[in-house]
Amino acid sequence: MTVALSPTPVIETERLILRAPQAGDWEAWAAFAGDERSRFVGGPLDREKAWRAFGHVIGMWVLRGFGTFVFAPKDGGSALGMCGPWYPEGWPEREIGWTLWSPEAEGKGYAFEAARTSIDHAFGALGWDTAVSYIDPANARSIALAERLGARRDDKAAHPGIEPCLVFRHPAPAAEHIL
């Protein structure tokens, strides 16, 4: 049985499909969440806590009408990670977040492609006028990605009580990029 949230957008890029989470993504997410690689997003988590975190991701779509996209190769294959709009209760600002679930997906530009598309979607279809990314100062790869996306540190911005935390503010995309 396939269960899907509806209506949720599906966005295609050159190499990726960005879509709402599906039940078939659970095992890939659970493997990532239980691994040391998840340390910058609250992990590692046991399967029970990973289940609750995955439910949180899915619930964002219902409660806010938007959420983090799971992205997968356009030509088929397992989910590579999550990326996109994130705004849980208590967050001071709307965020664009990202995770790569598999080390094999690193260094291929997938996170950049998904994040660029997610930013365009947030500023375009969702009508956001600002977005930030909350990043642990030890997460050099995430900082590099935020900077490659054009985001700049905003030391005056509030953050959601996560310590330590840097705030990177994303500029509005050029009109030709907005979805």
N, C-alpha and C positions, 0 to 999 in steps of 0.2 A: 504494500500500500504506500502510495506517495501522498504526503500531506504538504501543502504549500500555503503560505500566507497570501492573501489576495485583497486588494490589488497592491502589488509591489512592483516597482520598476525593474526592468532588466536592461542593462546598458552594455553594449558591446564596444570594445576598443579594437585596436589592430590585432592584439593577441589574446585578449581576455573577455570573459563574460562576468559582469558584476550583477549579483542577484541577492535576494533575501536568503537567509540560512534555510537549509532543508534538513530533514531527518538524516539523510545520507551523509551529511557533513559531521555528524556527531563524533565518529571515531577519530577522524583527522584532528578535530578540535581537542578531544580528550587526550590524544597522544601529545599534542603541543602543550596543552595546559598542565600536563603531568611532568613535563620535561623542564630542566633548568633554563632552557631558552625562554620560558614564559616569565622569568623573574621580574621583568620590567612591567608586566601587566598583572601583578598580584600572585604569580605562581611561584613554584610549582604547586598544583592543586591535586588532591586525591579525586577519584572519579565522582564522588558525591558532590564535592564543591565545584568541580568542573561542570557537572550537570546543571547546577544552579546558575553558574556564570553563563552557560550557553542559553539557559532560559531567560536570563537578563537581556542578552543580545536579541533574542527573538521578541521578547516583550516590548522592547523599544519601538518596534514596528507597529505594534498594536496601540501603545500608549501615546506615542508622539506622531505617528503617521510617517515616520522615516526611521532609518536605522543603519547600522553597519552592514555593508555588502560583504558577502563571501565572494571571492574571486577565484576563477578556475580557468584553465586554458580553453581557448575557443575551440580548439581541435579535439576536445575531450580530455578526460583525465580527472584526477581528484582535485579537490579544492586546494589552493595554494596558501590562502590566508584570508584575513578580513581587513576591510578598510572602509572608512566613510564616516558619515555623520553620527555623532554620539553626544547625547545630552541627558544624562540621568538626573533624577531629582537631587538637588543640592550642588550640582555643578555650577560654578559662577558664569560660565560662558559655553556656547556651543563649540564642540570640538570636532576636528577631523583626526581620527586615530587609525592606526594600522598595526597589523601583525603578519609576519610570514610564518606559517606553521611548519615548514620543512626546511632544513638547512640546504637541501638541494635547490630550493627556489631562490636562495640568496645570490646577489651579484648579477642578476639577469635583467634588472630593470622592472620587474613585475610590480614591486611596491610603488615605485615612482608612477608607473602607468595607471595603477589603480587609484593612487592618491590624487594624481592630477585630475582624473575623471571624477572622483568623489568631490573634490573642491569645486570643479565646474558645476556639478550637479547641485551642491549646497547653495552656491551663489546664484545659480540660474533657476532651476526648477523649484527649489525650496525658498528662494528669495532672501537668503541670509545676506547680511551686509558686513558681517565679520565672522571670523572663525580662528580658533587657536588650536595648537597641539600641546598637550601636557607631556613633558618628556623628562625622564630620570637623567640627571647630569652624567651618569656613568654609561648611558646608552649612546655611544658615539655614532653608531650606524643610523639611529633614528634622528639624531641631531643633524647629521650630514644630509639625510633625506629631506628634513624640514627646510634646511638651507637651500638645497637643490631646487625645492619647490618654490623658493622665493620668500619663505617665512623668515622673520627676524625676531630675535629675543625681545620680549617685552617684560622687563623686570618690574614694571609698575602694575602689571595685571595680577588679579587675584588667581589663586589656584585652589583646587578642590580639597585641600587638606592633606594631599599626598606629599609626603616628605621623603627624600628631597624631590624637588620639582622645578623644572624650568618651563616657562611659557613662551611658545613661539607663535607669533601672529602672522596669519596668511594674508597676503594682499588680495584684493578682489581681482579675479582673472580678467584679462582683456576680453572685450565684447565678443571677439571671434571664437573664444574658447568656451564660452558659457553654453551649456546644454539647454 
